[in-house]
Amino acid sequence: MGRKVGILVKSTGSSEVVVNWYGMNEYKTGDSIQLINVCEGKDIRMGSRYRQTPPASHMFERYTKKLIEKGIPRHVITSITLPIPSTETAGMIAREAKRHAERHQLDLLICGRRVKPKKFGIFSPVLIADELTKTLSTPTYIVPLPSPE
């Protein structure tokens, strides 16, 4: 019986770093992977022109492809979107992710964190990562992300 792993992904490129990191360093045969989308409410279906984010389904396809390229079988990868309203803060996202991890008894939650925090509004990967490590009983890996230039 493998581990249940949750990977928090956003529609930004930084999530590719997290997914790649997991595929190269962490994946063990038998793991089942859940891509957890942290995505503003209305962006789920159609994406957001304003933020230039693709719909969640495109995102999942992209990250699933990445994982398959690393030799991870398709059938162990599932995806879920946490319906978080767009007004929510990083703390709220972290709490939802935590609740989700506990409900689904995940063995590991993986999340990216920028090295140098760029002011990135309430969806700052830094804040989310910090909130998660503060409050989570599920072990959490924080993958350092390159800071965007």
Secondary structure, DSSP 8 states (H G I E B T S, - for coil): ---EEEEEE-SSTHHHHHHHHIIIII--TT-EEEEEEEEETTHHHH-BTTTTB--HHHHHHHHHHHHHHTT--GGGEEEEEEEE-TT--HHHHHHHHHHHHHHTT-SEEEEEEESS----GGG-HHHHHHHHHHH-SS-EEEEEE----
